[in-house]
């Protein structure tokens, strides 16, 4: 692990074979080489993480559908992303970005982003709140006061509106993101990034049972949830449901989610549009949506609600 970290540092800073680093690279090199928390964190990533199935290279999603929006992992596979080129503000490496949006519903949007190794300052306050789930790669976000938050595969990361600090991609990263535009929500200074590790998100001991759905159609689908973030109009958490089928009548909020485990079907009430949801899939249900959820294998998902 020490060897691996050293390689990552040298790759990012470009200072090997006797080359003298600039002060900013030297500062980063010292910080990374002395940060034992990063080593400990990277060691934990090899266990207790559910990895989504490898994506196909075929884009099979029609996002023109109006009842709800469903994208399999293949929709966000690298060949289907739009290349944006090198990040102009980078001060470490030459990070290159690519992205693709699934849908924008009012002040909320869903998409995916990939970036090669490198780093850059984030000096302007973030204009929105972003929630993302890491598919692959490792990175860190630094708060304004220098506190560093490391993350990797299986982690959920929340960047509140107004955050300033720094982005570092330590190993090529791919993520699915949810962005919410909203009025500033007061938070203590400095505004801090939240990182929720996979097991902390989905572990049953962290879930609150809501019992069997009141609108059950078949079986005894018991619902559990774990709210990990609640600020202003935004909620973020995990959801777990045992096998069974239940109805949803006129959602009072937009719900977006990323499937982590299990298998279920969602069917729109009026159109009959039906989608099979599996690990790696991303879905957006607009406010007012009605339909059914049929869980065939105990399912877990990361969700975000947006009330506006």
Residue, then its C-alpha position, 0 to 999 in steps of 0.5 A: x500500500x505504501x508503494x502504491x501511495x507513493x506511485x499515486x503521489x509521484x504521478x500527480x505531482x510529476x516530481x521523480x528522478x531528482x526533479x525539484x517540485x514547485x512549492x504547491x507540489x511539495x506541499x501536496x507531496x508532504x501532505x499525502x506522504x504524511x497522511x496515514x488516514x489515507x492509507x487506512x482508508x484505502x485499506x478499507x475499500x477492499x471489503x464490504x463494498x458492493x460493486x455494480x455489474x460491469x457496464x455494457x457499451x450499448x446505450x439502450x435508454x430512451x430519455x424522451x420518456x415522460x412518465x419516469x427516467x431510467x438509465x442502466x449503467x451502460x447509459x453512463x459507460x465511458x464511450x457514451x459520455x461527452x468529452x469536456x477536455x482538460x480542466x483549465x483550473x488544474x494545478x496538479x496533473x492534467x485532469x480530463x473530464x467527460x460527463x452526460x446528463x440523464x435528465x433535468x426536472x425543475x431545479x434538480x438534475x441527474x448525470x454521470x462524470x468521469x475524470x482522470x487523476x489531477x487536482x484543482x482549487x475550488x475557490x468559488x462557493x458551490x452554486x448548488x448541492x451535489x450528491x454523488x456515488x463513486x463507481x470507481x477511482x479514489x479522490x478527496x475533497x478539502x474544506x476551506x480550513x484544510x480538513x480532507x475527506x477521502x472517498x472511493x468505490x461504494x462511498x456516497x459524497x455530499x457537497x453542500x451549497x456554498x462549499x469552497x476548498x479543493x478537489x483531488x482525483x487520486x485515481x481516475x474516477x467515475x461517479x453518478x451525481x444528483x444536483x439540486x439548485x436551491x436557496x442557500x441553507x445556513x450551515x456552520x462555517x466552514x461548510x463541510x463535505x460529508x462522506x458516507x461509507x457503503x456499510x454505514x449507508x446500507x447496514x440494517x442496524x442503521x435502518x429504521x423500520x417503517x413496517x409493511x407498506x400500507x398500500x401493499x398489493x402482494x406479499x409483505x414488503x417491509x420498508x427500511x430507511x436511513x436518512x444521512x442528510x437533511x438540509x432545507x429542501x434536500x434529504x439523502x438516505x438509503x432505502x431497503x425493501x423485502x420482496x413484495x409489491x405495493x402502490x405509490x399514489x401521487x408522489x409529493x416530491x421528486x425522487x431520484x435514486x441509484x440502485x445498490x442491491x437486489x432487483x425490482x420493477x417499477x410500473x407507471x400507473x397510467x401508461x403501463x411503462x415498466x422498467x426492471x431496476x438492478x444494481x448500477x441503474x439510476x432512476x428519476x421519478x417526478x413529483x406527482x408520479x403514481x405507480x407500483x413497485x414490485x420487489x422480487x429480491x430484497x433491494x437497497x438503493x441510495x435516494x435523494x428527495x427534493x422538496x420545492 
